Amino acid sequence: AAVQLKAAAKAGAFGKSFNLNADKVVKAHVGQNNDFGLDASFQKTTGDDKSKGLGLILDLTFNTKDHSLYTWQLTAGAGLHAWFSPFFDKKVTVDIFKRKFSISPP
């Protein structure tokens, strides 16, 4: 199954600004314990592959937990890749949050 997700942000690097507009089809999955969820990854890169650039990535995962449609977990992670040859080439990833929450049945 596919779900469409849209996101917009602005960023700047090396004196240039750029938009991070994304129109993404999100992947649905079913796990080995019959829990299911959605995964989306947004990525934008500026510059070139050889001399200088900046790459940003945002990963979102939304999963059911404990075999219940009423218990969910939302996880977000981000990454940054900056390079300016020959001086540096660094990659950093961080977990932004991981939250489990319940929805009351109707």
ZIGI-V632898 format. One record per pair of residues at least 6 apart in sequence whose C-alpha atoms are under 7 Angstrom apart, sorted by sequence separation. I is the first residue (numbers start at 0). GAP is how many residues later the second one is. If there is no record, write none. Layout:
i=I gap=GAP
i=I gap=GAP
//
This chain:
i=10 gap=6
i=11 gap=6
i=29 gap=6
i=46 gap=6
i=64 gap=6
i=82 gap=6
i=10 gap=7
i=28 gap=7
i=29 gap=7
i=45 gap=7
i=46 gap=7
i=63 gap=7
i=64 gap=7
i=81 gap=7
i=82 gap=7
i=9 gap=8
i=10 gap=8
i=28 gap=8
i=45 gap=8
i=63 gap=8
i=64 gap=8
i=81 gap=8
i=9 gap=9
i=27 gap=9
i=28 gap=9
i=44 gap=9
i=45 gap=9
i=62 gap=9
i=63 gap=9
i=80 gap=9
i=81 gap=9
i=8 gap=10
i=9 gap=10
i=27 gap=10
i=44 gap=10
i=61 gap=10
i=62 gap=10
i=80 gap=10
i=8 gap=11
i=26 gap=11
i=27 gap=11
i=43 gap=11
i=44 gap=11
i=61 gap=11
i=62 gap=11
i=79 gap=11
i=80 gap=11
i=7 gap=12
i=8 gap=12
i=25 gap=12
i=26 gap=12
i=43 gap=12
i=61 gap=12
i=79 gap=12
i=7 gap=13
i=25 gap=13
i=26 gap=13
i=42 gap=13
i=43 gap=13
i=60 gap=13
i=61 gap=13
i=78 gap=13
i=79 gap=13
i=6 gap=14
i=7 gap=14
i=25 gap=14
i=42 gap=14
i=60 gap=14
i=78 gap=14
i=6 gap=15
i=41 gap=15
i=42 gap=15
i=59 gap=15
i=60 gap=15
i=77 gap=15
i=78 gap=15
i=5 gap=16
i=6 gap=16
i=41 gap=16
i=59 gap=16
i=77 gap=16
i=5 gap=17
i=40 gap=17
i=41 gap=17
i=58 gap=17
i=59 gap=17
i=76 gap=17
i=77 gap=17
i=4 gap=18
i=5 gap=18
i=40 gap=18
i=58 gap=18
i=76 gap=18
i=77 gap=18
i=4 gap=19
i=39 gap=19
i=40 gap=19
i=57 gap=19
i=58 gap=19
i=75 gap=19
i=76 gap=19
i=3 gap=20
i=4 gap=20
i=21 gap=20
i=39 gap=20
i=57 gap=20
i=75 gap=20
i=3 gap=21
i=4 gap=21
i=38 gap=21
i=39 gap=21
i=56 gap=21
i=57 gap=21
i=75 gap=21
i=2 gap=22
i=3 gap=22
i=38 gap=22
i=56 gap=22
i=74 gap=22
i=75 gap=22
i=1 gap=23
i=2 gap=23
i=37 gap=23
i=38 gap=23
i=55 gap=23
i=56 gap=23
i=74 gap=23
i=1 gap=24
i=19 gap=24
i=37 gap=24
i=55 gap=24
i=73 gap=24
i=74 gap=24
i=1 gap=25
i=36 gap=25
i=37 gap=25
i=54 gap=25
i=55 gap=25
i=72 gap=25
i=73 gap=25
i=0 gap=26
i=1 gap=26
i=36 gap=26
i=54 gap=26
i=72 gap=26
i=73 gap=26
i=0 gap=27
i=35 gap=27
i=36 gap=27
i=53 gap=27
i=54 gap=27
i=72 gap=27
i=35 gap=28
i=53 gap=28
i=71 gap=28
i=72 gap=28
i=34 gap=29
i=52 gap=29
i=53 gap=29
i=71 gap=29
i=34 gap=30
i=52 gap=30
i=70 gap=30
i=71 gap=30
i=51 gap=31
i=52 gap=31
i=70 gap=31
i=34 gap=32
i=51 gap=32
i=69 gap=32
i=70 gap=32
i=33 gap=33
i=50 gap=33
i=51 gap=33
i=69 gap=33
i=50 gap=34
i=69 gap=34
i=69 gap=35
i=12 gap=41
//
